[in-house]
Amino acid sequence: MPIYQYRDQETGRIVELIRSVTNRDRAPEGFSRITVPQRVGVIRGMMDPETPDAAIPRALKDLEQTVDHRAIARGSGFSTRQLKEIWAV
C-alpha cells in the first residue's frame, strides 16, 4: 500500500498516511494531499483494508470479541477449524 503525505491546513505540519490508491484524495478534514511528496514509500505485504481478504478476518476477529466462537460456527455454517484458518490469514 502506498504512503501519501498530507499537510495540516492550520499548522502546516506534514503527516504520512497509508492509503489505497482509490482513497488517496480522501484526506482527513483539515488536511490536503501533497501531490509532490518529499519522499515516496510503499509498504509491502500489507493488504488493502477495503478488500475482502483483509476485511473478513478483521470482521471475524471483532465478532469473536463479543460472541463465542461456537455460536459463530453454528450461525455461519463454518466449522471452528475453518474459522481459525480464515482468522489466521
ABEGO torsion letter per residue (X at the ends): XBBBBBBBAAAGBBBBBBBBAAAAABBBBGBBBBABBABBBBBBGBBBAABAAAAAAAAAAAAAAABBAAAAAAAAGBBAAAAAAAAAX
